[in-house]
């Protein structure tokens, strides 16, 4: 009787086990397809490169451009975020980042209007933090690339996204010091989007803080977002760091940021990503409006 019960139990769990195996198999097949697509995109340089201007909010002067590399539409990667999240988890991350950096800077110089060659505008390049201190990294690689392109390291800003967390802050700060000695500058991207914000800023001491678009969206109507913005602005003023507000899409958001004394901005209201690194522009009348007094907190609308 006991043997029959044991056998019955084993037979009963077989469908569940087969379902588990089927799920694992589907997951592995999906991952294999994604890896194949990633390798194809890398090997054939199938990323589309765009440049989005970053403006001084007080004057409308173009500080520089962020380089954005976007994968082609694919069933393997429904969004650009899915693509980069997958690439960051693979063993191809280092090679992928190398390719992206080379392609970003090369295409920037190829597409830069001749009249802008000596402008000194900055180039913001997204970099995975794990790449800068990777054991496979050869010192001087990026400098050699810049020399071949006629770009100085003083024009290059490495954007480190907060979503790709740094584990050893003290060790990583030493790595960044090495790059700074060569002339490169550092920006912390996505600031305000996670709990690591303050720790990242204190240890890495970036030259630029890029505020996440989730903090900027509708900031003119949210006291909580305004208070967080004020904390970052005060910290930046004490540490000689410049603030860049990302994701500015409306005149109301722009006006609030201007009156709040934020240095620079980026977003559709100032200039959309384009295949050429062209100047952005403030909406008509926004410079005059920015000078009309200060700003005040509002009651939260949430």
PAVEX-935792 format. One line per 8 residues: number of its first residue (from 1); their letters; for each residue y, x, z of N, C-alpha, C. Coordinates in Angstrom, 2 decimals, padded with zeros to 5 digits. Layout:
! PAVEX-935792
NUM> a> Y:X:Z:Y:X:Z:Y:X:Z ~ ...
! end
This chain:
! PAVEX-935792
1> xxxxxxxx> -001.20:000.83:000.00:000.00:000.00:000.00:001.27:000.87:000.00 ~ 001.24:001.93:000.87:002.39:002.82:000.94:002.62:003.54:-000.37 ~ 001.50:003.92:-001.03:001.62:004.62:-002.31:002.24:003.71:-003.36 ~ 001.83:002.42:-003.31:002.39:001.47:-004.27:003.89:001.28:-004.06 ~ 004.30:001.22:-002.78:005.73:001.07:-002.49:006.52:002.29:-002.95 ~ 005.95:003.47:-002.71:006.63:004.71:-003.14:006.77:004.74:-004.65 ~ 005.68:004.36:-005.34:005.70:004.34:-006.80:006.71:003.32:-007.32 ~ 006.73:002.15:-006.68:007.67:001.11:-007.09:009.11:001.56:-006.92
9> xxxxxxxx> 009.35:002.27:-005.81:010.70:002.76:-005.55:011.12:003.78:-006.61 ~ 010.20:004.69:-006.94:010.51:005.70:-007.95:010.78:005.07:-009.31 ~ 009.97:004.07:-009.65:010.16:003.39:-010.92:011.50:002.64:-010.95 ~ 011.90:002.13:-009.78:013.13:001.36:-009.71:014.37:002.22:-009.94 ~ 014.29:003.51:-009.54:015.48:004.37:-009.66:015.55:005.06:-011.03 ~ 014.49:004.95:-011.82:014.50:005.61:-013.14:015.65:005.13:-014.01 ~ 015.92:003.82:-014.12:017.06:003.38:-014.95:018.39:003.97:-014.50 ~ 018.58:004.06:-013.17:019.82:004.64:-012.65:019.93:006.11:-013.02
17> xxxxxxxx> 018.80:006.83:-012.94:018.80:008.24:-013.26:019.09:008.46:-014.75 ~ 018.47:007.62:-015.58:018.71:007.73:-017.02:020.17:007.42:-017.36 ~ 020.74:006.45:-016.65:022.15:006.12:-016.86:023.04:007.30:-016.47 ~ 022.66:007.98:-015.36:023.40:009.15:-014.91:023.34:010.27:-015.96 ~ 022.12:010.53:-016.48:021.96:011.55:-017.51:022.75:011.22:-018.76 ~ 022.74:009.94:-019.12:023.47:009.50:-020.31:024.98:009.73:-020.14 ~ 025.47:009.44:-018.93:026.88:009.67:-018.65:027.24:011.14:-018.74 ~ 026.39:012.00:-018.18:026.64:013.44:-018.24:026.62:013.94:-019.67
25> xxxxxxxx> 025.65:013.45:-020.44:025.52:013.87:-021.83:026.77:013.48:-022.63 ~ 027.25:012.24:-022.40:028.47:011.80:-023.10:029.66:012.66:-022.72 ~ 029.74:013.01:-021.42:030.84:013.85:-020.97:030.80:015.24:-021.60 ~ 029.59:015.80:-021.71:029.45:017.13:-022.30:029.75:017.11:-023.80 ~ 029.31:016.05:-024.46:029.59:015.93:-025.89:031.10:015.79:-026.13 ~ 031.77:015.02:-025.26:033.21:014.85:-025.37:033.93:016.18:-025.17 ~ 033.50:016.92:-024.13:034.13:018.21:-023.85:033.90:019.20:-024.99 ~ 032.71:019.17:-025.58:032.42:020.05:-026.70:033.29:019.72:-027.90
33> xxxxxxxx> 033.50:018.43:-028.14:034.37:018.01:-029.23:035.81:018.44:-028.99 ~ 036.27:018.33:-027.75:037.63:018.74:-027.42:037.80:020.24:-027.58 ~ 036.79:021.01:-027.15:036.87:022.46:-027.29:036.91:022.87:-028.75 ~ 036.08:022.21:-029.56:036.07:022.50:-030.99:037.44:022.20:-031.61 ~ 038.04:021.07:-031.20:039.37:020.71:-031.71:040.43:021.71:-031.26 ~ 040.34:022.16:-030.00:041.28:023.15:-029.48:041.21:024.46:-030.27 ~ 039.98:024.94:-030.53:039.79:026.17:-031.28:040.33:026.04:-032.70 ~ 040.12:024.88:-033.30:040.62:024.64:-034.66:042.15:024.68:-034.69
41> xxxxxxxx> 042.77:024.07:-033.69:044.24:024.05:-033.61:044.78:025.46:-033.40 ~ 044.10:026.25:-032.55:044.54:027.62:-032.30:044.36:028.50:-033.53 ~ 043.16:028.50:-034.07:042.82:029.41:-035.17:043.62:029.14:-036.43 ~ 044.01:027.89:-036.62:044.74:027.52:-037.84:046.22:027.21:-037.59 ~ 046.69:027.53:-036.36:048.10:027.33:-035.99:048.58:025.93:-036.38 ~ 047.85:024.93:-035.91:048.15:023.57:-036.30:049.08:022.86:-035.33 ~ 049.65:023.59:-034.40:050.65:023.00:-033.52:051.97:022.85:-034.26 ~ 052.62:021.71:-034.09:053.96:021.51:-034.64:054.97:021.99:-033.61
49> xxxxxxxx> 055.96:022.75:-034.05:056.95:023.33:-033.14:058.30:022.64:-033.30 ~ 058.86:022.24:-032.16:060.17:021.59:-032.14:061.06:022.31:-031.14 ~ 062.36:022.09:-031.28:063.34:022.74:-030.41:064.30:021.68:-029.88 ~ 064.39:021.58:-028.54:065.30:020.60:-027.95:066.46:021.31:-027.27 ~ 067.70:020.94:-027.60:068.86:021.64:-027.04:069.07:021.33:-025.56 ~ 069.61:022.31:-024.86:070.00:022.19:-023.46:071.51:022.40:-023.40 ~ 072.24:021.42:-022.89:073.71:021.43:-022.95:074.34:021.62:-021.58 ~ 075.52:022.23:-021.59:076.36:022.24:-020.41:077.00:020.86:-020.31
57> xxxxxxxx> 076.78:020.18:-019.20:077.20:018.78:-019.09:078.71:018.61:-019.01 ~ 079.41:019.63:-018.58:080.87:019.51:-018.45:081.57:019.63:-019.79 ~ 081.03:020.48:-020.69:081.74:020.77:-021.93:080.99:020.38:-023.21 ~ 079.66:020.22:-023.10:078.86:019.94:-024.29:078.41:021.18:-025.02 ~ 078.72:022.36:-024.47:078.29:023.63:-025.08:076.76:023.77:-024.99 ~ 076.13:024.24:-026.06:074.68:024.39:-026.11:074.26:025.72:-025.49 ~ 073.60:025.65:-024.34:073.12:026.84:-023.64:071.97:027.49:-024.39 ~ 071.07:026.68:-024.91:069.89:027.20:-025.60:068.96:026.07:-025.96
65> xxxxxxxx> 067.70:026.41:-026.19:066.70:025.42:-026.61:065.38:025.63:-025.88 ~ 064.72:024.53:-025.58:063.33:024.61:-025.11:062.42:024.48:-026.33 ~ 061.42:025.35:-026.40:060.46:025.30:-027.49:059.32:024.37:-027.08 ~ 059.03:023.37:-027.92:057.99:022.39:-027.64:056.94:022.46:-028.74 ~ 055.71:022.75:-028.37:054.60:022.80:-029.32:053.70:021.59:-029.11 ~ 053.53:020.79:-030.16:052.78:019.54:-030.04:051.57:019.56:-030.95 ~ 050.42:019.11:-030.43:049.21:019.09:-031.25:049.23:017.92:-032.23 ~ 048.45:017.99:-033.31:048.37:016.86:-034.23:047.68:015.68:-033.57
73> xxxxxxxx> 047.95:014.47:-034.05:047.29:013.28:-033.51:045.78:013.43:-033.67 ~ 045.05:013.08:-032.62:043.60:013.30:-032.63:042.92:012.34:-031.68 ~ 041.70:011.94:-032.01:040.90:011.11:-031.11:040.50:011.89:-029.86 ~ 040.49:013.23:-029.96:040.11:014.05:-028.81:041.22:014.14:-027.78 ~ 042.48:014.08:-028.23:043.62:014.21:-027.33:044.62:013.09:-027.63 ~ 044.55:011.98:-026.90:045.43:010.83:-027.17:046.90:011.12:-026.93 ~ 047.20:012.10:-026.08:048.60:012.46:-025.82:048.71:013.98:-025.73 ~ 049.94:014.46:-025.85:050.20:015.90:-025.70:049.82:016.37:-024.31
81> xxxxxxxx> 050.04:015.52:-023.29:049.70:015.89:-021.92:048.19:016.09:-021.77 ~ 047.39:015.24:-022.40:045.93:015.40:-022.36:045.53:016.74:-022.98 ~ 046.17:017.09:-024.07:045.85:018.33:-024.77:046.10:019.55:-023.88 ~ 047.27:019.61:-023.27:047.61:020.79:-022.47:046.81:020.82:-021.17 ~ 046.52:019.66:-020.62:045.71:019.61:-019.41:044.31:020.16:-019.69 ~ 043.74:019.80:-020.84:042.41:020.31:-021.20:042.47:021.81:-021.48 ~ 043.46:022.26:-022.25:043.57:023.68:-022.59:043.68:024.54:-021.33 ~ 044.39:024.03:-020.31:044.57:024.78:-019.07:043.32:024.91:-018.25
89> xxxxxxxx> 042.30:024.08:-018.53:041.04:024.13:-017.77:039.97:024.97:-018.46 ~ 040.22:025.45:-019.66:039.20:026.17:-020.41:039.37:027.68:-020.28 ~ 038.34:028.40:-020.69:038.40:029.85:-020.70:039.28:030.37:-021.85 ~ 039.73:029.45:-022.69:040.60:029.82:-023.81:042.08:029.83:-023.42 ~ 042.37:029.52:-022.16:043.76:029.35:-021.75:044.59:030.60:-022.04 ~ 044.09:031.78:-021.70:044.87:033.00:-021.88:045.16:033.24:-023.36 ~ 044.13:033.13:-024.19:044.32:033.33:-025.63:045.25:032.27:-026.21 ~ 045.09:031.03:-025.74:045.93:029.94:-026.21:047.39:030.19:-025.87
97> xxxxxxxx> 047.65:030.63:-024.64:049.02:030.90:-024.22:049.63:032.05:-025.02 ~ 048.85:033.07:-025.28:049.33:034.18:-026.11:049.74:033.69:-027.49 ~ 048.87:032.88:-028.09:049.16:032.33:-029.42:050.43:031.48:-029.41 ~ 050.56:030.64:-028.38:051.72:029.75:-028.28:053.01:030.55:-028.14 ~ 052.98:031.58:-027.31:054.18:032.38:-027.09:054.60:033.08:-028.38 ~ 053.63:033.69:-029.06:053.93:034.37:-030.32:054.46:033.39:-031.36 ~ 053.80:032.24:-031.48:054.19:031.24:-032.47:055.56:030.65:-032.14 ~ 055.83:030.39:-030.88:057.10:029.81:-030.46:058.27:030.72:-030.83
105> xxxxxxxx> 058.16:031.99:-030.48:059.26:032.92:-030.71:059.42:033.25:-032.19 ~ 058.29:033.38:-032.89:058.34:033.68:-034.32:058.99:032.53:-035.09 ~ 058.58:031.30:-034.80:059.14:030.15:-035.50:060.61:029.95:-035.13 ~ 060.96:030.27:-033.91:062.37:030.15:-033.51:063.24:031.05:-034.39 ~ 062.84:032.30:-034.55:063.64:033.23:-035.34:063.60:032.88:-036.83 ~ 062.47:032.37:-037.30:062.36:031.98:-038.71:063.28:030.81:-039.04 ~ 063.46:029.91:-038.09:064.22:028.68:-038.36:065.65:028.72:-037.85 ~ 066.01:029.78:-037.14:067.35:029.88:-036.59:068.36:030.10:-037.72
113> xxxxxxxx> 069.40:029.27:-037.81:070.43:029.49:-038.84:071.02:030.89:-038.73 ~ 071.34:031.50:-039.85:071.86:032.86:-039.85:073.14:032.98:-039.03 ~ 073.92:031.93:-039.03:075.19:031.96:-038.28:074.97:032.01:-036.77 ~ 073.72:031.69:-036.34:073.42:031.66:-034.91:072.70:032.92:-034.44 ~ 072.41:033.83:-035.35:071.57:035.00:-035.02:072.13:035.80:-033.85 ~ 073.43:035.94:-033.77:074.02:036.74:-032.70:074.66:035.91:-031.60 ~ 074.29:034.65:-031.49:074.94:033.75:-030.53:074.56:034.03:-029.09 ~ 073.38:034.61:-028.88:072.93:034.88:-027.52:072.40:033.66:-026.79
121> xxxxxxxx> 072.15:032.57:-027.51:071.62:031.36:-026.86:070.23:031.63:-026.30 ~ 069.90:030.94:-025.21:068.64:031.18:-024.52:067.49:030.42:-025.19 ~ 066.30:030.97:-025.04:065.07:030.35:-025.55:064.15:030.10:-024.36 ~ 063.88:028.83:-024.06:063.02:028.46:-022.94:061.60:028.27:-023.46 ~ 060.68:029.08:-022.94:059.29:029.06:-023.41:058.39:028.66:-022.25 ~ 057.58:027.61:-022.45:056.66:027.16:-021.41:055.52:028.15:-021.23 ~ 055.24:028.50:-019.97:054.20:029.48:-019.66:053.36:028.97:-018.50 ~ 052.04:029.04:-018.64:051.14:028.71:-017.54:051.22:029.84:-016.52
129> xxxxxxxx> 051.48:029.54:-015.22:051.62:030.60:-014.22:050.44:031.57:-014.18 ~ 049.22:031.05:-014.43:048.04:031.90:-014.35:047.99:032.99:-015.39 ~ 048.77:032.86:-016.45:048.74:033.85:-017.54:049.51:035.10:-017.17 ~ 050.62:034.95:-016.46:051.49:036.09:-016.19:050.81:037.17:-015.34 ~ 049.91:036.75:-014.44:049.21:037.76:-013.62:047.73:037.86:-013.98 ~ 047.37:037.44:-015.19:045.99:037.55:-015.66:045.64:039.03:-015.88 ~ 044.43:039.41:-015.46:043.99:040.80:-015.58:043.93:041.26:-017.03 ~ 043.78:040.32:-017.97:043.69:040.68:-019.38:045.05:040.95:-020.01
137> xxxxxxxx> 046.11:040.65:-019.27:047.44:040.83:-019.82:047.79:042.30:-019.95 ~ 048.28:042.68:-021.11:048.68:044.06:-021.37:050.20:044.16:-021.22 ~ 050.62:045.06:-020.35:052.04:045.24:-020.12:052.76:045.64:-021.40 ~ 053.89:044.99:-021.66:054.69:045.34:-022.82:054.39:044.54:-024.07 ~ 053.40:043.65:-024.02:053.04:042.86:-025.21:054.21:041.99:-025.68 ~ 054.79:041.26:-024.74:055.89:040.36:-025.10:057.12:041.15:-025.54 ~ 057.38:042.28:-024.87:058.51:043.12:-025.26:058.36:043.63:-026.69 ~ 057.14:044.03:-027.05:056.89:044.52:-028.41:057.12:043.41:-029.43
145> xxxxxxxx> 056.68:042.18:-029.09:056.89:041.04:-029.98:058.38:040.78:-030.17 ~ 059.12:040.79:-029.07:060.56:040.53:-029.14:061.27:041.60:-029.98 ~ 060.86:042.84:-029.81:061.48:043.92:-030.58:061.25:043.73:-032.08 ~ 060.03:043.29:-032.44:059.73:043.07:-033.85:060.52:041.91:-034.43 ~ 060.92:040.96:-033.56:061.66:039.78:-034.02:063.18:039.95:-033.91 ~ 063.60:041.01:-033.25:065.03:041.20:-033.06:065.61:040.34:-031.96 ~ 064.79:040.01:-030.96:065.23:039.20:-029.81:065.27:040.09:-028.57 ~ 066.27:039.89:-027.72:066.32:040.64:-026.47:065.67:039.82:-025.35
153> xxxxxxxx> 065.02:040.48:-024.39:064.39:039.75:-023.28:065.38:038.95:-022.45 ~ 066.65:039.35:-022.47:067.67:038.61:-021.71:067.87:037.20:-022.23 ~ 067.41:036.93:-023.44:067.54:035.58:-024.01:066.33:034.71:-023.73 ~ 065.30:035.26:-023.12:064.06:034.52:-022.91:063.95:034.02:-021.48 ~ 063.65:032.73:-021.34:063.43:032.11:-020.03:062.01:031.57:-020.00 ~ 061.20:032.07:-019.07:059.85:031.57:-018.90:059.89:030.31:-018.02 ~ 059.44:029.20:-018.57:059.37:027.95:-017.80:058.00:027.84:-017.15 ~ 057.98:027.79:-015.83:056.74:027.64:-015.07:056.68:026.23:-014.53
161> xxxxxxxx> 055.70:025.46:-014.99:055.64:024.07:-014.54:055.08:023.98:-013.14 ~ 055.68:023.11:-012.32:055.24:022.93:-010.94:053.88:022.26:-010.87 ~ 053.50:021.55:-011.92:052.21:020.85:-011.90:051.03:021.81:-011.95 ~ 051.29:023.04:-012.46:050.25:024.06:-012.47:050.54:024.98:-011.29 ~ 050.01:024.61:-010.14:050.44:025.19:-008.87:050.12:026.68:-008.76 ~ 051.04:027.41:-008.13:050.83:028.80:-007.80:050.13:028.85:-006.45 ~ 049.10:029.70:-006.32:048.34:029.79:-005.08:048.87:030.90:-004.18 ~ 049.05:032.09:-004.74:049.53:033.26:-003.99:051.01:033.47:-004.31
169> xxxxxxxx> 051.87:032.87:-003.53:053.30:032.91:-003.84:053.87:034.32:-003.70 ~ 053.45:035.04:-002.67:054.00:036.38:-002.44:053.58:037.32:-003.56 ~ 052.31:037.28:-003.94:051.82:038.12:-005.02:052.45:037.75:-006.35 ~ 052.63:036.45:-006.57:053.20:036.01:-007.84:054.67:036.38:-007.95 ~ 055.36:036.38:-006.83:056.77:036.76:-006.83:056.92:038.22:-007.28 ~ 055.96:039.07:-006.91:055.98:040.47:-007.35:055.81:040.56:-008.86 ~ 054.94:039.71:-009.41:054.74:039.68:-010.85:056.03:039.29:-011.55 ~ 056.71:038.27:-011.01:057.96:037.82:-011.62:059.05:038.89:-011.52
177> xxxxxxxx> 059.05:039.65:-010.44:060.03:040.73:-010.29:059.86:041.76:-011.40 ~ 058.62:042.02:-011.79:058.34:042.95:-012.89:058.97:042.45:-014.18 ~ 058.83:041.14:-014.46:059.41:040.56:-015.67:060.94:040.57:-015.60 ~ 061.48:040.28:-014.42:062.94:040.28:-014.27:063.53:041.67:-014.51 ~ 062.82:042.70:-014.08:063.29:044.06:-014.30:063.40:044.37:-015.79 ~ 062.61:043.67:-016.61:062.66:043.86:-018.06:063.74:043.01:-018.72 ~ 064.34:042.09:-017.94:065.42:041.28:-018.48:065.11:039.80:-018.60 ~ 063.84:039.41:-018.44:063.46:038.01:-018.56:064.01:037.20:-017.38
185> xxxxxxxx> 064.18:035.88:-017.61:064.59:034.97:-016.55:063.52:033.91:-016.35 ~ 063.58:033.25:-015.20:062.54:032.29:-014.80:063.15:030.92:-014.54 ~ 062.46:029.89:-015.00:062.83:028.51:-014.68:061.62:027.81:-014.08 ~ 061.83:027.04:-013.05:060.78:026.20:-012.48:060.93:024.81:-013.09 ~ 059.92:024.40:-013.84:059.95:023.11:-014.54:059.39:022.02:-013.64 ~ 059.71:020.77:-013.96:059.16:019.60:-013.26:059.51:019.57:-011.77 ~ 060.57:020.24:-011.35:060.96:020.22:-009.94:061.26:018.79:-009.51 ~ 060.75:018.43:-008.33:060.94:017.08:-007.82:059.80:016.14:-008.14
193> xxxxxxxx> 058.77:016.65:-008.85:057.67:015.76:-009.24:056.48:015.87:-008.30 ~ 056.53:016.80:-007.33:055.37:016.97:-006.44:055.77:017.63:-005.13 ~ 054.79:017.75:-004.24:055.08:018.23:-002.90:055.35:019.74:-002.85 ~ 055.02:020.47:-003.90:055.21:021.91:-003.91:056.65:022.34:-004.20 ~ 057.52:021.40:-004.50:058.86:021.73:-004.99:059.58:022.77:-004.14 ~ 059.79:022.48:-002.86:060.60:023.35:-002.02:059.96:024.72:-001.86 ~ 058.65:024.76:-001.64:057.96:026.03:-001.47:058.07:026.88:-002.73 ~ 057.91:026.25:-003.89:058.01:026.96:-005.16:059.39:027.57:-005.33
201> xxxxxxxx> 060.43:026.79:-005.02:061.80:027.27:-005.19:062.13:028.41:-004.24 ~ 061.69:028.29:-003.00:062.02:029.30:-001.99:061.38:030.64:-002.32 ~ 060.11:030.62:-002.71:059.40:031.87:-002.96:059.74:032.50:-004.31 ~ 059.86:031.69:-005.35:060.01:032.25:-006.69:061.47:032.52:-007.07 ~ 062.41:031.90:-006.35:063.83:032.14:-006.58:064.19:032.13:-008.07 ~ 063.97:031.03:-008.74:064.21:030.99:-010.20:065.69:031.02:-010.53 ~ 065.99:031.49:-011.74:067.37:031.45:-012.22:067.76:030.04:-012.62 ~ 066.76:029.22:-013.00:067.01:027.83:-013.38:066.02:026.91:-012.68
209> xxxxxxxx> 066.51:025.75:-012.26:065.67:024.68:-011.73:065.76:023.52:-012.71 ~ 064.63:023.11:-013.30:064.62:021.99:-014.23:064.10:020.76:-013.49 ~ 064.97:019.79:-013.30:064.61:018.58:-012.55:063.76:017.67:-013.42 ~ 062.67:017.20:-012.87:061.74:016.35:-013.62:062.40:015.04:-014.03 ~ 062.00:014.54:-015.20:062.60:013.32:-015.72:062.36:012.12:-014.81 ~ 061.30:012.15:-014.01:061.05:011.04:-013.09:062.14:010.94:-012.01 ~ 062.78:012.06:-011.70:063.88:012.06:-010.75:065.18:011.59:-011.39 ~ 065.33:011.84:-012.70:066.57:011.52:-013.40:066.60:010.07:-013.89
217> xxxxxxxx> 065.43:009.52:-014.22:065.38:008.17:-014.79:065.99:007.15:-013.84 ~ 067.10:006.54:-014.26:067.75:005.51:-013.46:068.41:006.03:-012.19 ~ 068.78:007.31:-012.16:069.32:007.90:-010.93:070.63:007.25:-010.50 ~ 071.39:006.71:-011.43:072.66:006.07:-011.10:072.48:004.83:-010.24 ~ 071.24:004.31:-010.16:071.00:003.11:-009.38:070.02:003.29:-008.23 ~ 069.69:004.54:-007.88:068.70:004.78:-006.83:069.23:005.78:-005.80 ~ 069.47:005.32:-004.60:069.98:006.20:-003.54:068.98:007.30:-003.20 ~ 067.68:006.97:-003.19:066.67:007.97:-002.83:066.70:009.15:-003.81
225> xxxxxxxx> 066.78:008.84:-005.10:066.82:009.90:-006.10:068.11:010.71:-005.99 ~ 069.20:010.02:-005.67:070.49:010.71:-005.53:070.46:011.68:-004.36 ~ 069.83:011.28:-003.26:069.77:012.15:-002.08:068.93:013.40:-002.37 ~ 067.84:013.23:-003.08:067.01:014.38:-003.44:067.77:015.31:-004.39 ~ 068.49:014.72:-005.33:069.30:015.52:-006.24:070.33:016.34:-005.47 ~ 070.96:015.73:-004.47:071.97:016.44:-003.69:071.36:017.61:-002.93 ~ 070.14:017.43:-002.40:069.46:018.53:-001.70:069.22:019.71:-002.64 ~ 068.74:019.41:-003.83:068.48:020.47:-004.80:069.78:021.14:-005.22
233> xxxxxxxx> 070.82:020.35:-005.45:072.11:020.91:-005.88:072.67:021.84:-004.82 ~ 072.57:021.44:-003.55:073.08:022.28:-002.47:072.29:023.58:-002.37 ~ 070.95:023.48:-002.52:070.13:024.69:-002.48:070.50:025.62:-003.63 ~ 070.68:025.05:-004.82:071.01:025.85:-006.00:072.35:026.56:-005.81 ~ 073.32:025.88:-005.22:074.63:026.48:-005.01:074.54:027.68:-004.06 ~ 073.69:027.57:-003.04:073.55:028.66:-002.07:072.76:029.84:-002.64 ~ 071.88:029.58:-003.60:070.99:030.64:-004.10:071.35:031.13:-005.50 ~ 072.52:030.76:-006.00:072.98:031.19:-007.32:072.02:030.79:-008.42
241> xxxxxxxx> 071.47:029.59:-008.30:070.54:029.04:-009.29:071.23:027.93:-010.06 ~ 070.96:027.83:-011.35:071.56:026.78:-012.17:070.58:025.62:-012.31 ~ 071.08:024.39:-012.28:070.25:023.19:-012.35:070.32:022.59:-013.75 ~ 069.15:022.23:-014.29:069.05:021.55:-015.58:068.34:020.22:-015.35 ~ 069.02:019.13:-015.65:068.43:017.80:-015.50:067.71:017.43:-016.80 ~ 066.41:017.13:-016.71:065.63:016.77:-017.90:065.56:015.25:-018.06 ~ 065.31:014.83:-019.27:065.04:013.43:-019.53:066.25:012.51:-019.46 ~ 067.45:013.02:-019.77:068.66:012.18:-019.77:068.63:011.30:-021.03
249> xxxxxxxx> 068.58:009.99:-020.82:068.46:009.09:-021.96:069.58:008.07:-022.07 ~ 070.33:007.87:-021.00:071.37:006.84:-021.04:072.72:007.41:-020.64 ~ 073.78:006.72:-021.06:075.14:007.13:-020.73:075.37:007.07:-019.22 ~ 074.73:006.09:-018.55:074.89:005.94:-017.10:074.30:007.14:-016.36 ~ 073.12:007.58:-016.77:072.50:008.75:-016.15:073.35:009.98:-016.37 ~ 073.84:010.16:-017.59:074.67:011.32:-017.92:075.94:011.34:-017.09 ~ 076.62:010.21:-017.01:077.87:010.16:-016.27:077.66:010.47:-014.80 ~ 076.60:009.94:-014.21:076.34:010.23:-012.79:076.10:011.72:-012.59
257> xxxxxxxx> 075.32:012.33:-013.46:075.00:013.76:-013.32:076.24:014.63:-013.51 ~ 077.10:014.24:-014.43:078.35:014.98:-014.63:079.21:014.92:-013.37 ~ 079.35:013.75:-012.81:080.18:013.58:-011.63:079.55:014.21:-010.39 ~ 078.21:014.37:-010.41:077.52:015.00:-009.29:077.58:016.52:-009.37 ~ 078.14:017.06:-010.46:078.31:018.50:-010.57:077.08:019.24:-011.04 ~ 076.17:018.57:-011.76:074.98:019.23:-012.29:075.38:020.08:-013.50 ~ 074.87:021.29:-013.55:075.31:022.26:-014.55:074.93:021.88:-015.98 ~ 073.63:021.68:-016.19:073.12:021.52:-017.56:072.19:020.31:-017.66
265> xxxxxxxx> 071.96:019.87:-018.89:071.08:018.72:-019.09:070.33:018.81:-020.40 ~ 069.28:018.00:-020.48:068.40:017.96:-021.64:067.86:016.54:-021.75 ~ 067.77:016.00:-022.95:067.25:014.65:-023.12:067.74:014.02:-024.40 ~ 067.19:012.86:-024.71:067.51:012.18:-025.96:068.99:011.84:-026.10 ~ 069.68:011.64:-024.98:071.10:011.32:-025.06:071.93:012.52:-025.50 ~ 071.34:013.72:-025.43:072.07:014.94:-025.77:071.54:015.60:-027.03 ~ 070.33:015.29:-027.40:069.74:015.90:-028.59:068.23:015.78:-028.56 ~ 067.66:015.20:-029.59:066.20:015.04:-029.67:065.54:016.33:-030.15
273> xxxxxxxx> 064.26:016.52:-029.85:063.54:017.67:-030.40:063.60:017.65:-031.92 ~ 063.89:018.80:-032.52:064.02:018.90:-033.97:063.29:020.14:-034.46 ~ 062.97:020.19:-035.73:062.25:021.33:-036.29:063.13:022.56:-036.43 ~ 064.44:022.37:-036.36:065.38:023.48:-036.38:066.13:023.54:-035.04 ~ 066.42:024.75:-034.55:067.17:024.86:-033.29:068.67:024.61:-033.50 ~ 069.01:023.33:-033.64:070.40:022.96:-033.89:071.12:022.62:-032.58 ~ 072.43:022.55:-032.64:073.22:022.22:-031.45:073.00:020.77:-031.04 ~ 073.12:020.53:-029.73:073.15:019.16:-029.25:074.60:018.70:-029.15
281> xxxxxxxx> 074.81:017.49:-028.63:076.18:016.97:-028.51:076.22:015.90:-027.43 ~ 077.29:015.90:-026.66:077.51:014.83:-025.69:077.95:013.57:-026.42 ~ 077.59:012.39:-025.93:078.07:011.15:-026.55:079.59:011.10:-026.54 ~ 080.22:010.45:-027.51:081.68:010.35:-027.58:082.27:009.80:-026.28 ~ 083.30:010.47:-025.79:083.99:010.00:-024.60:083.40:010.44:-023.28 ~ 082.22:011.06:-023.29:081.56:011.39:-022.02:082.26:012.52:-021.27 ~ 082.90:013.45:-021.98:083.60:014.54:-021.30:084.81:014.02:-020.53 ~ 085.57:013.13:-021.16:086.74:012.56:-020.48:086.31:011.71:-019.29
289> xxxxxxxx> 085.23:010.93:-019.46:084.77:010.07:-018.37:084.31:010.87:-017.17 ~ 083.75:012.06:-017.44:083.21:012.87:-016.35:084.31:013.35:-015.40 ~ 085.52:013.42:-015.86:086.59:013.95:-015.03:087.25:012.92:-014.13 ~ 086.81:011.68:-014.20:087.47:010.62:-013.42:086.89:010.52:-012.01 ~ 087.28:011.45:-011.16:086.86:011.35:-009.77:085.44:011.80:-009.55 ~ 085.00:011.65:-008.30:083.65:012.06:-007.93:082.65:010.94:-008.06 ~ 081.57:011.04:-007.30:080.56:009.99:-007.35:080.24:009.55:-005.93 ~ 079.65:008.42:-005.80:079.27:007.91:-004.48:077.86:007.38:-004.53
297> xxxxxx> 077.22:007.38:-003.37:075.86:006.83:-003.29:075.86:005.33:-003.53 ~ 074.73:004.84:-003.96:074.58:003.40:-004.13:073.40:002.93:-003.29 ~ 073.32:001.66:-003.09:072.15:001.10:-002.40:070.95:001.16:-003.33 ~ 069.79:001.37:-002.75:068.58:001.48:-003.57:068.28:000.15:-004.24 ~ 067.83:000.24:-005.50:067.44:-000.98:-006.20:065.93:-001.15:-006.22 ~ 065.25:-000.37:-005.38:063.77:-000.45:-005.39:063.27:-001.11:-004.13
! end
